[in-house]
Amino acid sequence: MVNEKVCGSCGFYDLEKVAQEKGGAIGICRFSPPKPSADDRGALWPMVKATDWCGKFISLK
């Protein structure tokens, strides 16, 4: 059984923003607000791979 509930298929996944900068299937999870970074770069959205998953999945369909 293949898990189709992965970040790349989630409504909260934003591939455009990071993929252009990182050159791959890494995106931003927009489920929660940005979190403060440890190095004072401001607040950052969590970066996730398209194949990652969590319990907050929402279908794009």
PDB file of N, CA, C, O and CB in Angstrom:
ATOM      1  N   MET A   1       0.833  -1.188   0.000  1.00  0.00           N
ATOM      2  CA  MET A   1       0.000   0.000   0.000  1.00  0.00           C
ATOM      3  C   MET A   1       0.877   1.251   0.000  1.00  0.00           C
ATOM      4  O   MET A   1       1.780   1.376   0.827  1.00  0.00           O
ATOM      5  CB  MET A   1      -0.947  -0.001   1.214  1.00  0.00           C
ATOM      6  N   VAL A   2       0.619   2.159  -0.905  1.00  0.00           N
ATOM      7  CA  VAL A   2       1.376   3.400  -1.008  1.00  0.00           C
ATOM      8  C   VAL A   2       0.638   4.496  -0.245  1.00  0.00           C
ATOM      9  O   VAL A   2      -0.573   4.655  -0.392  1.00  0.00           O
ATOM     10  CB  VAL A   2       1.588   3.806  -2.496  1.00  0.00           C
ATOM     11  N   ASN A   3       1.366   5.241   0.563  1.00  0.00           N
ATOM     12  CA  ASN A   3       0.764   6.340   1.311  1.00  0.00           C
ATOM     13  C   ASN A   3       0.628   7.545   0.396  1.00  0.00           C
ATOM     14  O   ASN A   3       1.628   8.161   0.028  1.00  0.00           O
ATOM     15  CB  ASN A   3       1.607   6.694   2.566  1.00  0.00           C
ATOM     16  N   GLU A   4      -0.591   7.884   0.028  1.00  0.00           N
ATOM     17  CA  GLU A   4      -0.828   9.038  -0.837  1.00  0.00           C
ATOM     18  C   GLU A   4      -0.966  10.325  -0.035  1.00  0.00           C
ATOM     19  O   GLU A   4      -1.051  11.410  -0.611  1.00  0.00           O
ATOM     20  CB  GLU A   4      -2.075   8.817  -1.677  1.00  0.00           C
ATOM     21  N   LYS A   5      -0.989  10.212   1.281  1.00  0.00           N
ATOM     22  CA  LYS A   5      -1.126  11.391   2.128  1.00  0.00           C
ATOM     23  C   LYS A   5       0.259  11.944   2.463  1.00  0.00           C
ATOM     24  O   LYS A   5       0.681  11.947   3.620  1.00  0.00           O
ATOM     25  CB  LYS A   5      -1.910  11.052   3.422  1.00  0.00           C
ATOM     26  N   VAL A   6       0.945  12.404   1.439  1.00  0.00           N
ATOM     27  CA  VAL A   6       2.282  12.975   1.598  1.00  0.00           C
ATOM     28  C   VAL A   6       2.226  14.476   1.338  1.00  0.00           C
ATOM     29  O   VAL A   6       1.267  14.974   0.750  1.00  0.00           O
ATOM     30  CB  VAL A   6       3.297  12.290   0.641  1.00  0.00           C
ATOM     31  N   CYS A   7       3.240  15.180   1.769  1.00  0.00           N
ATOM     32  CA  CYS A   7       3.266  16.642   1.643  1.00  0.00           C
ATOM     33  C   CYS A   7       3.050  17.126   0.210  1.00  0.00           C
ATOM     34  O   CYS A   7       2.362  18.124  -0.008  1.00  0.00           O
ATOM     35  CB  CYS A   7       4.584  17.173   2.155  1.00  0.00           C
ATOM     36  N   GLY A   8       3.624  16.439  -0.753  1.00  0.00           N
ATOM     37  CA  GLY A   8       3.494  16.858  -2.144  1.00  0.00           C
ATOM     38  C   GLY A   8       2.069  16.845  -2.662  1.00  0.00           C
ATOM     39  O   GLY A   8       1.773  17.480  -3.674  1.00  0.00           O
ATOM     40  N   SER A   9       1.170  16.122  -1.974  1.00  0.00           N
ATOM     41  CA  SER A   9      -0.240  16.048  -2.369  1.00  0.00           C
ATOM     42  C   SER A   9      -1.145  16.825  -1.417  1.00  0.00           C
ATOM     43  O   SER A   9      -2.369  16.739  -1.512  1.00  0.00           O
ATOM     44  CB  SER A   9      -0.689  14.595  -2.430  1.00  0.00           C
ATOM     45  N   CYS A  10      -0.554  17.569  -0.519  1.00  0.00           N
ATOM     46  CA  CYS A  10      -1.309  18.276   0.523  1.00  0.00           C
ATOM     47  C   CYS A  10      -1.636  19.711   0.106  1.00  0.00           C
ATOM     48  O   CYS A  10      -0.847  20.365  -0.577  1.00  0.00           O
ATOM     49  CB  CYS A  10      -0.518  18.283   1.836  1.00  0.00           C
ATOM     50  N   GLY A  11      -2.785  20.179   0.518  1.00  0.00           N
ATOM     51  CA  GLY A  11      -3.209  21.541   0.216  1.00  0.00           C
ATOM     52  C   GLY A  11      -2.371  22.606   0.911  1.00  0.00           C
ATOM     53  O   GLY A  11      -2.383  23.765   0.497  1.00  0.00           O
ATOM     54  N   PHE A  12      -1.645  22.232   1.962  1.00  0.00           N
ATOM     55  CA  PHE A  12      -0.810  23.184   2.692  1.00  0.00           C
ATOM     56  C   PHE A  12       0.617  23.264   2.139  1.00  0.00           C
ATOM     57  O   PHE A  12       1.414  24.077   2.606  1.00  0.00           O
ATOM     58  CB  PHE A  12      -0.767  22.805   4.159  1.00  0.00           C
ATOM     59  N   TYR A  13       0.943  22.430   1.151  1.00  0.00           N
ATOM     60  CA  TYR A  13       2.305  22.346   0.607  1.00  0.00           C
ATOM     61  C   TYR A  13       2.518  23.413  -0.460  1.00  0.00           C
ATOM     62  O   TYR A  13       1.749  23.499  -1.417  1.00  0.00           O
ATOM     63  CB  TYR A  13       2.574  20.942   0.018  1.00  0.00           C
ATOM     64  N   ASP A  14       3.557  24.222  -0.297  1.00  0.00           N
ATOM     65  CA  ASP A  14       3.890  25.281  -1.252  1.00  0.00           C
ATOM     66  C   ASP A  14       5.241  24.954  -1.876  1.00  0.00           C
ATOM     67  O   ASP A  14       6.286  25.269  -1.307  1.00  0.00           O
ATOM     68  CB  ASP A  14       3.916  26.690  -0.560  1.00  0.00           C
ATOM     69  N   LEU A  15       5.216  24.326  -3.041  1.00  0.00           N
ATOM     70  CA  LEU A  15       6.441  23.906  -3.723  1.00  0.00           C
ATOM     71  C   LEU A  15       7.144  25.071  -4.398  1.00  0.00           C
ATOM     72  O   LEU A  15       8.372  25.149  -4.364  1.00  0.00           O
ATOM     73  CB  LEU A  15       6.130  22.835  -4.748  1.00  0.00           C
ATOM     74  N   GLU A  16       6.406  25.961  -5.001  1.00  0.00           N
ATOM     75  CA  GLU A  16       6.963  27.056  -5.801  1.00  0.00           C
ATOM     76  C   GLU A  16       8.035  27.853  -5.061  1.00  0.00           C
ATOM     77  O   GLU A  16       9.112  28.090  -5.609  1.00  0.00           O
ATOM     78  CB  GLU A  16       5.856  27.988  -6.230  1.00  0.00           C
ATOM     79  N   LYS A  17       7.762  28.262  -3.845  1.00  0.00           N
ATOM     80  CA  LYS A  17       8.634  29.165  -3.101  1.00  0.00           C
ATOM     81  C   LYS A  17      10.048  28.617  -2.909  1.00  0.00           C
ATOM     82  O   LYS A  17      11.019  29.326  -3.170  1.00  0.00           O
ATOM     83  CB  LYS A  17       8.025  29.460  -1.759  1.00  0.00           C
ATOM     84  N   VAL A  18      10.179  27.394  -2.465  1.00  0.00           N
ATOM     85  CA  VAL A  18      11.492  26.844  -2.137  1.00  0.00           C
ATOM     86  C   VAL A  18      12.127  26.103  -3.299  1.00  0.00           C
ATOM     87  O   VAL A  18      13.348  26.130  -3.452  1.00  0.00           O
ATOM     88  CB  VAL A  18      11.381  25.922  -0.958  1.00  0.00           C
ATOM     89  N   ALA A  19      11.325  25.443  -4.120  1.00  0.00           N
ATOM     90  CA  ALA A  19      11.870  24.648  -5.223  1.00  0.00           C
ATOM     91  C   ALA A  19      12.726  25.502  -6.148  1.00  0.00           C
ATOM     92  O   ALA A  19      13.746  25.035  -6.655  1.00  0.00           O
ATOM     93  CB  ALA A  19      10.740  23.992  -6.018  1.00  0.00           C
ATOM     94  N   GLN A  20      12.324  26.736  -6.370  1.00  0.00           N
ATOM     95  CA  GLN A  20      13.095  27.625  -7.234  1.00  0.00           C
ATOM     96  C   GLN A  20      14.451  27.927  -6.611  1.00  0.00           C
ATOM     97  O   GLN A  20      15.449  28.047  -7.323  1.00  0.00           O
ATOM     98  CB  GLN A  20      12.326  28.930  -7.495  1.00  0.00           C
ATOM     99  N   GLU A  21      14.494  28.049  -5.290  1.00  0.00           N
ATOM    100  CA  GLU A  21      15.736  28.376  -4.599  1.00  0.00           C
ATOM    101  C   GLU A  21      16.618  27.147  -4.376  1.00  0.00           C
ATOM    102  O   GLU A  21      17.839  27.236  -4.505  1.00  0.00           O
ATOM    103  CB  GLU A  21      15.427  29.033  -3.270  1.00  0.00           C
ATOM    104  N   LYS A  22      16.022  26.013  -4.048  1.00  0.00           N
ATOM    105  CA  LYS A  22      16.769  24.807  -3.692  1.00  0.00           C
ATOM    106  C   LYS A  22      16.952  23.838  -4.851  1.00  0.00           C
ATOM    107  O   LYS A  22      17.791  22.941  -4.771  1.00  0.00           O
ATOM    108  CB  LYS A  22      16.079  24.103  -2.569  1.00  0.00           C
ATOM    109  N   GLY A  23      16.183  23.998  -5.930  1.00  0.00           N
ATOM    110  CA  GLY A  23      16.322  23.142  -7.097  1.00  0.00           C
ATOM    111  C   GLY A  23      15.834  21.721  -6.906  1.00  0.00           C
ATOM    112  O   GLY A  23      16.390  20.798  -7.501  1.00  0.00           O
ATOM    113  N   GLY A  24      14.816  21.521  -6.095  1.00  0.00           N
ATOM    114  CA  GLY A  24      14.315  20.170  -5.886  1.00  0.00           C
ATOM    115  C   GLY A  24      12.903  20.147  -5.354  1.00  0.00           C
ATOM    116  O   GLY A  24      12.208  21.163  -5.340  1.00  0.00           O
ATOM    117  N   ALA A  25      12.489  18.965  -4.914  1.00  0.00           N
ATOM    118  CA  ALA A  25      11.134  18.782  -4.405  1.00  0.00           C
ATOM    119  C   ALA A  25      11.073  19.095  -2.913  1.00  0.00           C
ATOM    120  O   ALA A  25      10.633  18.272  -2.110  1.00  0.00           O
ATOM    121  CB  ALA A  25      10.649  17.348  -4.668  1.00  0.00           C
ATOM    122  N   ILE A  26      11.516  20.278  -2.561  1.00  0.00           N
ATOM    123  CA  ILE A  26      11.427  20.761  -1.188  1.00  0.00           C
ATOM    124  C   ILE A  26      10.487  21.951  -1.209  1.00  0.00           C
ATOM    125  O   ILE A  26      10.623  22.850  -2.038  1.00  0.00           O
ATOM    126  CB  ILE A  26      12.843  21.146  -0.599  1.00  0.00           C
ATOM    127  N   GLY A  27       9.545  21.949  -0.301  1.00  0.00           N
ATOM    128  CA  GLY A  27       8.574  23.034  -0.266  1.00  0.00           C
ATOM    129  C   GLY A  27       8.377  23.547   1.145  1.00  0.00           C
ATOM    130  O   GLY A  27       9.105  23.183   2.068  1.00  0.00           O
ATOM    131  N   ILE A  28       7.386  24.392   1.292  1.00  0.00           N
ATOM    132  CA  ILE A  28       7.065  24.992   2.580  1.00  0.00           C
ATOM    133  C   ILE A  28       5.714  24.468   3.031  1.00  0.00           C
ATOM    134  O   ILE A  28       4.776  24.393   2.237  1.00  0.00           O
ATOM    135  CB  ILE A  28       7.062  26.546   2.497  1.00  0.00           C
ATOM    136  N   CYS A  29       5.611  24.106   4.299  1.00  0.00           N
ATOM    137  CA  CYS A  29       4.331  23.705   4.873  1.00  0.00           C
ATOM    138  C   CYS A  29       3.643  24.957   5.401  1.00  0.00           C
ATOM    139  O   CYS A  29       4.183  25.655   6.259  1.00  0.00           O
ATOM    140  CB  CYS A  29       4.519  22.635   6.008  1.00  0.00           C
ATOM    141  N   ARG A  30       2.453  25.236   4.888  1.00  0.00           N
ATOM    142  CA  ARG A  30       1.710  26.435   5.275  1.00  0.00           C
ATOM    143  C   ARG A  30       0.617  26.147   6.299  1.00  0.00           C
ATOM    144  O   ARG A  30      -0.282  26.967   6.484  1.00  0.00           O
ATOM    145  CB  ARG A  30       1.099  27.075   4.052  1.00  0.00           C
ATOM    146  N   PHE A  31       0.678  24.985   6.973  1.00  0.00           N
ATOM    147  CA  PHE A  31      -0.368  24.647   7.936  1.00  0.00           C
ATOM    148  C   PHE A  31      -0.354  25.590   9.137  1.00  0.00           C
ATOM    149  O   PHE A  31      -1.390  26.140   9.510  1.00  0.00           O
ATOM    150  CB  PHE A  31      -0.205  23.204   8.406  1.00  0.00           C
ATOM    151  N   SER A  32       0.795  25.772   9.731  1.00  0.00           N
ATOM    152  CA  SER A  32       0.931  26.614  10.924  1.00  0.00           C
ATOM    153  C   SER A  32       1.646  27.910  10.577  1.00  0.00           C
ATOM    154  O   SER A  32       2.293  27.995   9.533  1.00  0.00           O
ATOM    155  CB  SER A  32       1.692  25.867  12.036  1.00  0.00           C
ATOM    156  N   PRO A  33       1.544  28.915  11.428  1.00  0.00           N
ATOM    157  CA  PRO A  33       2.274  30.157  11.172  1.00  0.00           C
ATOM    158  C   PRO A  33       3.785  29.912  11.209  1.00  0.00           C
ATOM    159  O   PRO A  33       4.238  28.916  11.774  1.00  0.00           O
ATOM    160  CB  PRO A  33       1.882  31.236  12.206  1.00  0.00           C
ATOM    161  N   PRO A  34       4.557  30.806  10.614  1.00  0.00           N
ATOM    162  CA  PRO A  34       6.016  30.660  10.648  1.00  0.00           C
ATOM    163  C   PRO A  34       6.532  30.610  12.085  1.00  0.00           C
ATOM    164  O   PRO A  34       5.958  31.219  12.988  1.00  0.00           O
ATOM    165  CB  PRO A  34       6.687  31.815   9.890  1.00  0.00           C
ATOM    166  N   LYS A  35       7.614  29.880  12.275  1.00  0.00           N
ATOM    167  CA  LYS A  35       8.239  29.743  13.594  1.00  0.00           C
ATOM    168  C   LYS A  35       9.503  30.600  13.652  1.00  0.00           C
ATOM    169  O   LYS A  35      10.228  30.694  12.661  1.00  0.00           O
ATOM    170  CB  LYS A  35       8.575  28.251  13.898  1.00  0.00           C
ATOM    171  N   PRO A  36       9.778  31.226  14.800  1.00  0.00           N
ATOM    172  CA  PRO A  36      11.015  32.011  14.923  1.00  0.00           C
ATOM    173  C   PRO A  36      12.235  31.124  14.691  1.00  0.00           C
ATOM    174  O   PRO A  36      12.276  29.981  15.147  1.00  0.00           O
ATOM    175  CB  PRO A  36      11.101  32.682  16.317  1.00  0.00           C
ATOM    176  N   SER A  37      13.218  31.652  13.987  1.00  0.00           N
ATOM    177  CA  SER A  37      14.441  30.884  13.740  1.00  0.00           C
ATOM    178  C   SER A  37      15.430  31.113  14.878  1.00  0.00           C
ATOM    179  O   SER A  37      15.375  32.133  15.565  1.00  0.00           O
ATOM    180  CB  SER A  37      15.077  31.278  12.379  1.00  0.00           C
ATOM    181  N   ALA A  38      16.324  30.166  15.068  1.00  0.00           N
ATOM    182  CA  ALA A  38      17.309  30.246  16.143  1.00  0.00           C
ATOM    183  C   ALA A  38      18.416  31.251  15.843  1.00  0.00           C
ATOM    184  O   ALA A  38      19.099  31.706  16.761  1.00  0.00           O
ATOM    185  CB  ALA A  38      17.914  28.882  16.391  1.00  0.00           C
ATOM    186  N   ASP A  39      18.602  31.604  14.574  1.00  0.00           N
ATOM    187  CA  ASP A  39      19.715  32.490  14.213  1.00  0.00           C
ATOM    188  C   ASP A  39      19.263  33.915  13.872  1.00  0.00           C
ATOM    189  O   ASP A  39      19.943  34.617  13.123  1.00  0.00           O
ATOM    190  CB  ASP A  39      20.467  31.906  13.034  1.00  0.00           C
ATOM    191  N   ASP A  40      18.138  34.337  14.411  1.00  0.00           N
ATOM    192  CA  ASP A  40      17.639  35.711  14.245  1.00  0.00           C
ATOM    193  C   ASP A  40      17.386  36.122  12.800  1.00  0.00           C
ATOM    194  O   ASP A  40      17.531  37.298  12.465  1.00  0.00           O
ATOM    195  CB  ASP A  40      18.609  36.665  14.850  1.00  0.00           C
ATOM    196  N   ARG A  41      17.013  35.181  11.936  1.00  0.00           N
ATOM    197  CA  ARG A  41      16.661  35.530  10.555  1.00  0.00           C
ATOM    198  C   ARG A  41      15.176  35.828  10.433  1.00  0.00           C
ATOM    199  O   ARG A  41      14.652  35.932   9.324  1.00  0.00           O
ATOM    200  CB  ARG A  41      17.049  34.396   9.595  1.00  0.00           C
ATOM    201  N   GLY A  42      14.505  35.964  11.545  1.00  0.00           N
ATOM    202  CA  GLY A  42      13.071  36.192  11.520  1.00  0.00           C
ATOM    203  C   GLY A  42      12.324  34.883  11.660  1.00  0.00           C
ATOM    204  O   GLY A  42      12.879  33.886  12.122  1.00  0.00           O
ATOM    205  N   ALA A  43      11.072  34.887  11.264  1.00  0.00           N
ATOM    206  CA  ALA A  43      10.248  33.683  11.348  1.00  0.00           C
ATOM    207  C   ALA A  43      10.286  32.934  10.017  1.00  0.00           C
ATOM    208  O   ALA A  43      10.301  33.548   8.950  1.00  0.00           O
ATOM    209  CB  ALA A  43       8.790  34.040  11.731  1.00  0.00           C
ATOM    210  N   LEU A  44      10.299  31.618  10.092  1.00  0.00           N
ATOM    211  CA  LEU A  44      10.398  30.784   8.895  1.00  0.00           C
ATOM    212  C   LEU A  44       9.287  29.741   8.863  1.00  0.00           C
ATOM    213  O   LEU A  44       8.902  29.202   9.900  1.00  0.00           O
ATOM    214  CB  LEU A  44      11.767  30.097   8.834  1.00  0.00           C
ATOM    215  N   TRP A  45       8.774  29.461   7.667  1.00  0.00           N
ATOM    216  CA  TRP A  45       7.846  28.352   7.466  1.00  0.00           C
ATOM    217  C   TRP A  45       8.671  27.068   7.496  1.00  0.00           C
ATOM    218  O   TRP A  45       9.816  27.073   7.044  1.00  0.00           O
ATOM    219  CB  TRP A  45       7.042  28.496   6.108  1.00  0.00           C
ATOM    220  N   PRO A  46       8.121  25.967   8.017  1.00  0.00           N
ATOM    221  CA  PRO A  46       8.854  24.694   7.999  1.00  0.00           C
ATOM    222  C   PRO A  46       9.095  24.210   6.565  1.00  0.00           C
ATOM    223  O   PRO A  46       8.176  24.210   5.746  1.00  0.00           O
ATOM    224  CB  PRO A  46       8.081  23.623   8.793  1.00  0.00           C
ATOM    225  N   MET A  47      10.323  23.801   6.265  1.00  0.00           N
ATOM    226  CA  MET A  47      10.642  23.245   4.949  1.00  0.00           C
ATOM    227  C   MET A  47      10.488  21.729   5.024  1.00  0.00           C
ATOM    228  O   MET A  47      10.985  21.084   5.948  1.00  0.00           O
ATOM    229  CB  MET A  47      12.093  23.646   4.494  1.00  0.00           C
ATOM    230  N   VAL A  48       9.788  21.172   4.030  1.00  0.00           N
ATOM    231  CA  VAL A  48       9.519  19.734   4.002  1.00  0.00           C
ATOM    232  C   VAL A  48       9.767  19.183   2.605  1.00  0.00           C
ATOM    233  O   VAL A  48       9.703  19.916   1.618  1.00  0.00           O
ATOM    234  CB  VAL A  48       8.070  19.438   4.447  1.00  0.00           C
ATOM    235  N   LYS A  49      10.048  17.890   2.532  1.00  0.00           N
ATOM    236  CA  LYS A  49      10.178  17.207   1.243  1.00  0.00           C
ATOM    237  C   LYS A  49       8.788  16.815   0.761  1.00  0.00           C
ATOM    238  O   LYS A  49       7.869  16.670   1.566  1.00  0.00           O
ATOM    239  CB  LYS A  49      11.106  15.951   1.353  1.00  0.00           C
ATOM    240  N   ALA A  50       8.634  16.646  -0.533  1.00  0.00           N
ATOM    241  CA  ALA A  50       7.351  16.239  -1.107  1.00  0.00           C
ATOM    242  C   ALA A  50       6.930  14.866  -0.600  1.00  0.00           C
ATOM    243  O   ALA A  50       5.740  14.551  -0.584  1.00  0.00           O
ATOM    244  CB  ALA A  50       7.431  16.230  -2.634  1.00  0.00           C
ATOM    245  N   THR A  51       7.890  14.049  -0.188  1.00  0.00           N
ATOM    246  CA  THR A  51       7.595  12.695   0.282  1.00  0.00           C
ATOM    247  C   THR A  51       7.369  12.614   1.792  1.00  0.00           C
ATOM    248  O   THR A  51       7.048  11.542   2.305  1.00  0.00           O
ATOM    249  CB  THR A  51       8.717  11.773  -0.103  1.00  0.00           C
ATOM    250  N   ASP A  52       7.530  13.721   2.506  1.00  0.00           N
ATOM    251  CA  ASP A  52       7.268  13.743   3.947  1.00  0.00           C
ATOM    252  C   ASP A  52       5.768  13.656   4.198  1.00  0.00           C
ATOM    253  O   ASP A  52       4.975  13.799   3.268  1.00  0.00           O
ATOM    254  CB  ASP A  52       7.854  15.024   4.597  1.00  0.00           C
ATOM    255  N   TRP A  53       5.379  13.425   5.430  1.00  0.00           N
ATOM    256  CA  TRP A  53       3.963  13.376   5.782  1.00  0.00           C
ATOM    257  C   TRP A  53       3.790  13.794   7.241  1.00  0.00           C
ATOM    258  O   TRP A  53       4.750  13.813   8.012  1.00  0.00           O
ATOM    259  CB  TRP A  53       3.379  11.954   5.543  1.00  0.00           C
ATOM    260  N   CYS A  54       2.559  14.128   7.604  1.00  0.00           N
ATOM    261  CA  CYS A  54       2.211  14.415   8.994  1.00  0.00           C
ATOM    262  C   CYS A  54       0.725  14.128   9.191  1.00  0.00           C
ATOM    263  O   CYS A  54       0.074  13.627   8.275  1.00  0.00           O
ATOM    264  CB  CYS A  54       2.550  15.897   9.370  1.00  0.00           C
ATOM    265  N   GLY A  55       0.187  14.429  10.344  1.00  0.00           N
ATOM    266  CA  GLY A  55      -1.214  14.161  10.630  1.00  0.00           C
ATOM    267  C   GLY A  55      -2.155  15.279  10.232  1.00  0.00           C
ATOM    268  O   GLY A  55      -3.353  15.193  10.506  1.00  0.00           O
ATOM    269  N   LYS A  56      -1.654  16.323   9.596  1.00  0.00           N
ATOM    270  CA  LYS A  56      -2.480  17.485   9.244  1.00  0.00           C
ATOM    271  C   LYS A  56      -2.835  17.537   7.763  1.00  0.00           C
ATOM    272  O   LYS A  56      -3.229  18.590   7.263  1.00  0.00           O
ATOM    273  CB  LYS A  56      -1.765  18.756   9.628  1.00  0.00           C
ATOM    274  N   PHE A  57      -2.705  16.430   7.062  1.00  0.00           N
ATOM    275  CA  PHE A  57      -2.928  16.372   5.617  1.00  0.00           C
ATOM    276  C   PHE A  57      -4.335  16.814   5.233  1.00  0.00           C
ATOM    277  O   PHE A  57      -5.313  16.442   5.882  1.00  0.00           O
ATOM    278  CB  PHE A  57      -2.679  14.964   5.108  1.00  0.00           C
ATOM    279  N   ILE A  58      -4.427  17.614   4.170  1.00  0.00           N
ATOM    280  CA  ILE A  58      -5.710  17.976   3.568  1.00  0.00           C
ATOM    281  C   ILE A  58      -5.574  17.763   2.062  1.00  0.00           C
ATOM    282  O   ILE A  58      -4.631  18.253   1.439  1.00  0.00           O
ATOM    283  CB  ILE A  58      -6.121  19.471   3.910  1.00  0.00           C
ATOM    284  N   SER A  59      -6.510  17.038   1.494  1.00  0.00           N
ATOM    285  CA  SER A  59      -6.439  16.663   0.082  1.00  0.00           C
ATOM    286  C   SER A  59      -6.619  17.859  -0.850  1.00  0.00           C
ATOM    287  O   SER A  59      -7.388  18.776  -0.563  1.00  0.00           O
ATOM    288  CB  SER A  59      -7.490  15.616  -0.227  1.00  0.00           C
ATOM    289  N   LEU A  60      -5.901  17.834  -1.964  1.00  0.00           N
ATOM    290  CA  LEU A  60      -6.057  18.867  -2.993  1.00  0.00           C
ATOM    291  C   LEU A  60      -7.263  18.595  -3.872  1.00  0.00           C
ATOM    292  O   LEU A  60      -7.715  19.489  -4.588  1.00  0.00           O
ATOM    293  CB  LEU A  60      -4.802  18.959  -3.852  1.00  0.00           C
ATOM    294  N   LYS A  61      -7.794  17.376  -3.836  1.00  0.00           N
ATOM    295  CA  LYS A  61      -8.902  16.971  -4.712  1.00  0.00           C
ATOM    296  C   LYS A  61     -10.206  17.582  -4.300  1.00  0.00           C
ATOM    297  O   LYS A  61     -11.231  17.338  -4.937  1.00  0.00           O
ATOM    298  CB  LYS A  61      -9.041  15.479  -4.730  1.00  0.00           C
TER     299      LYS A  61
END
